[in-house]
Amino acid sequence: MAEAVKVEEHPRYKGVYVVELEDGSIRLATKNLVPGKRVYGEWLFRFGDVEYREWNAYRSKLAAALLKGIKELVIKEGDKVLYLGAGSGTTPSHVSDLVREKGIVYAVEFAPRVMRELITVAEVRKNLVPILADARFPNRYAHIVDLVDVIYADVAQPEQASLVNINARYFLKDGGYLYLAIKARSIDVTKEPDEVYRREIETLNKGGFEIIDVVHLDPYDRDHAMVLARYHRK
């Protein structure tokens, strides 16, 4: 546990905090939904009677996108979020902090080994619902997931945007939002990242998404970009 000398809510992103430590260093953080519990070895900070969790941009693409100045943080308290490619729960746990007790995070992960770690996180985070499934087939978890406010997608699949479009038709509200972490090298190692980004964005446009912003995640994640978009049902 590290003592913070100053904590302020981020001037642009509600629910995200800027923590100043005794040595003058600055960290992003979220308010810990489960005080005393870490997820991935992150620092815990106490300020007053509130505990905050360091949000490490080298471990979380969403934190990287915030540091790179993405236009909005659309995930808010009470939201329902469908998280595709939840991994071991690093970023989903911070999304869990953002939506708080009244929200819910449906965390879809395909790899059984990683799912075991995600379940451990979900055992103490009651707003996190782990789903072992392939995100290419949303019909297989349609009986679990409600209509959601936000889709967050971070999947190592060649057709990332097409996969998002399919899930949006099932689960995303009209006017709902998308964060898509595009992994250029996962999609096509033969093409330059910018070319891959353009192709994926065109696919999102065809699926009913209006692009709000795109930020490149270097130096936190090489050959990655984060797309923020809004969905319009056809």
Disulfide bonds with the S-S distance in Angstrom:
none
